[in-house]
Each structure stands twice: as C-alpha cells, then as structure tokens.
C-alpha cells in the first residue's frame, strides 16, 4: 500500500505531462489545419480568377468571331443590291438562314453569362 501511495505523485505528474503533450499536439494540429485552410482558400481564389478570366476571354473571342461574320453578311447585303431581283431574293434568304445558324452577336447576352471570380 505504501508503494502505491508513493507512486501517486509520479502517476499524477505523468498524467499532467500526458495532458500537456496532448494539448501541444492538439494546438499543432489546429495550426496545421488553419494553414491548410488558408492555402486551400488561396487555391480556390486563384482557380476562380483563372476560370473567370478564361471565360471572359472566350466570350470576347466568340464576339470577335461573330463580328467578323456580321461584317461579311453586311458586305453581302450591300453587294446583293447589284443582283437581278430574282437572284437578290434568293441570296437574301440564304443570308438570313446563315445569320440565324450562327446565333448573332448579342454581346450583352453573352456577357450576362460570365461569372466573376466572386461568383465562383
């Protein structure tokens, strides 16, 4: 019994040391988690910025491509006026079909589909 009583301070001391070590480990783990979260947030922000920029560039490129077709069709409509009436109507019909197939150059419609980095 005396040996057990003599061991109590050692056991208490070991228990306190184990609790301190557990707290240190817990704090270390929390610090690592905060760092991971910080890095992950930065990665998501960077990815959102990249995706937003790529989408905006794609919208501008699509608009530019569509504008070149608009210029083409405008030139065609000017030139069609020199054709005889029977040919003119047929060509104007084809121009209308071709424009409809390409979807137009409504920049506002395309821009409204863009997502800024904050929306991602």
Rosetta blueprint (number, residue, H / E / L):
1 X L
2 X H
3 X H
4 X H
5 X H
6 X H
7 X H
8 X H
9 X H
10 X H
11 X H
12 X H
13 X H
14 X H
15 X H
16 X H
17 X H
18 X H
19 X H
20 X H
21 X H
22 X H
23 X H
24 X H
25 X H
26 X H
27 X H
28 X H
29 X H
30 X H
31 X H
32 X H
33 X H
34 X H
35 X H
36 X H
37 X H
38 X H
39 X H
40 X H
41 X H
42 X H
43 X H
44 X H
45 X H
46 X H
47 X H
48 X H
49 X H
50 X H
51 X H
52 X H
53 X H
54 X H
55 X H
56 X H
57 X H
58 X H
59 X H
60 X H
61 X H
62 X H
63 X H
64 X H
65 X H
66 X H
67 X H
68 X H
69 X H
70 X H
71 X H
72 X H
73 X H
74 X H
75 X H
76 X H
77 X H
78 X H
79 X H
80 X H
81 X L
82 X L
83 X L
84 X L
85 X H
86 X H
87 X H
88 X H
89 X H
90 X H
91 X H
92 X H
93 X H
94 X H
95 X H
96 X H
97 X H
98 X H
99 X H
100 X H
101 X H
102 X H
103 X L
104 X L
105 X L
106 X L
107 X H
108 X H
109 X H
110 X H
111 X H
112 X H
113 X L
114 X L
115 X L
116 X L
117 X H
118 X H
119 X H
120 X L
